[in-house]
Amino acid sequence: MKINSIKPVTIAAILIGMVVVILYAQNMRAKALRCAQTLCEADQLPKYDTLEYSPFKIDNRIFLAPRKYGGTNGALGFYWPSRAPMQKSQLASEFKPSSAEHINNFYDVAVEIFIRSAKENIPIEPRGYSFIELAVANGWVEQKINIRQGLVEYRMKHLMHGISYLDHVDYFVATDLHGTDNMPPVATCAYARPDDRGGSGFLWHGVWVGINMSQKHCMDWPEIYKETMQVINQIKEVQ
């Protein structure tokens, strides 16, 4: 059949059909990407205690998190220094709720834990203690401070070679602990920018764990790391 013999109505119908197919494929792809990180209607959950656990999904893997620590969309946490679970703020004497006189101090006393996809959220190598070793080898460390038994601070110099993330940043190393990479866990704080947040991140059973906290808590890093592990080790993967 010659192209010029096809009626305009037929051509329009063919084009519309092609657009519909393309849009459907795009929608299905978007849904597949979304459902890889979010619980969807097709997901089969086992029976579980809804008062004790909160389900979430990462990279097509379904987990049950202890609800008292949070768990929605992989977000958990606890208060410091009380270690009170995020959903039990009444047990945290350090937490001051909002009132007519002031807003709450959540970000001053909360240690937030975010479970995320390891395919999208892992920082570039080297990271953690491997980065500390690189910094020491290259002379990027301004000062090494032995704060106490089990906690060492590495204070970086100012903007070497345009590497902005080294600009007056402190790395706190829990020297007596072994992280999930079998190396000492490391937290980052920027002493030159006191309003910034401190934190850490590491791989755990194939997912990325991010920690966000007030920089003042970096002095308690070994204890906070152990409490973080105590929390996330309560997470169960649905097989």
MOMORA-V877800 format. One record per helix or strand of 2 or more residues. SS is the DSSP state (H for helix, E for strand). FROM is the first residue (numbers start at 1). TO is the last residue. If there is no record, write none. Layout:
# MOMORA-V877800
ss: (SS & SS)
from: (FROM & FROM)
to: (TO & TO)
This chain:
# MOMORA-V877800
ss: (H & H & E & E & H & H & E & H & H & E & H & E & E & H & H & E & E & E & E & H & E)
from: (3 & 8 & 53 & 61 & 67 & 72 & 75 & 89 & 106 & 110 & 129 & 141 & 151 & 160 & 164 & 170 & 186 & 197 & 207 & 215 & 236)
to: (5 & 37 & 58 & 66 & 69 & 74 & 79 & 91 & 109 & 116 & 137 & 148 & 156 & 162 & 166 & 173 & 189 & 204 & 214 & 232 & 237)
